[in-house]
C-alpha cells in the first residue's frame, strides 16, 4: 500500500468522526462557545478543515487557499464534506517520494520540514481540535457521541 493510501486511511479514520461531530451542530448552535475566549463552534469546525487542507496543499507545494469565503452561508456539514473530498484528492496525488520532499514552512513553524512531518502536524492539529468539539457537543447537550476514531 502506498504512503498516500495509508495516510488517507489514517486521515479518514479521524475526519469521519469530525464529520459526525460537525453534523450534530445545529445552526442555532453555530455561535456557541464554552468560554468567552473560545472559538465559536462553527469557526472551530472551519478552522479544523481549513487548516488540514492548507497543510496538505503545502505538502503538495501549492499555495494555501480557502474553498469558501468567511461570510459564506453554506451548511457546516456540506463544508466539511467539500473540504474532505478536496483534501483526499490532494493526498491521492502524492507519490511516496513526495512524502520525503522538504517543504519550506518557515513562515508557519519556523523551519523547513519533510512533507510527511507536515502532514502529521496537520493530523495532530485536527485531533486536538476534534477533542474540543467533543466538549462543545457535550456542553450543548449531546450525549450520543461517536468514538474518537473510526476503525
Number of C-alpha atoms within 10 A of each C-alpha: 5 11 17 20 16 10 18 18 15 15 23 17 15 19 25 18 19 26 21 14 21 25 15 16 22 15 13 7 15 16 14 20 19 15 8 8 7 12 16 18 23 19 16 21 27 18 16 21 23 23 19 24 26 18 23 26 19 18 28 19 15 12 10 13 11 12 12 14 8 9 6 9 9 10 12 21 19 13 21 23 15 14 20 21 13 16 21 19 13 18 22 15 11 18 14 13 9 18 19 14 16 17 20 18 17 10 8 8 10 9 11 15 17 16 25 21 15 23 22 16 14 21 21 13 15 23 20 12 17 23 12 17 19 20 15 21 21 12 13 16 9 14 10 9 13 13 10 17 15 13 9
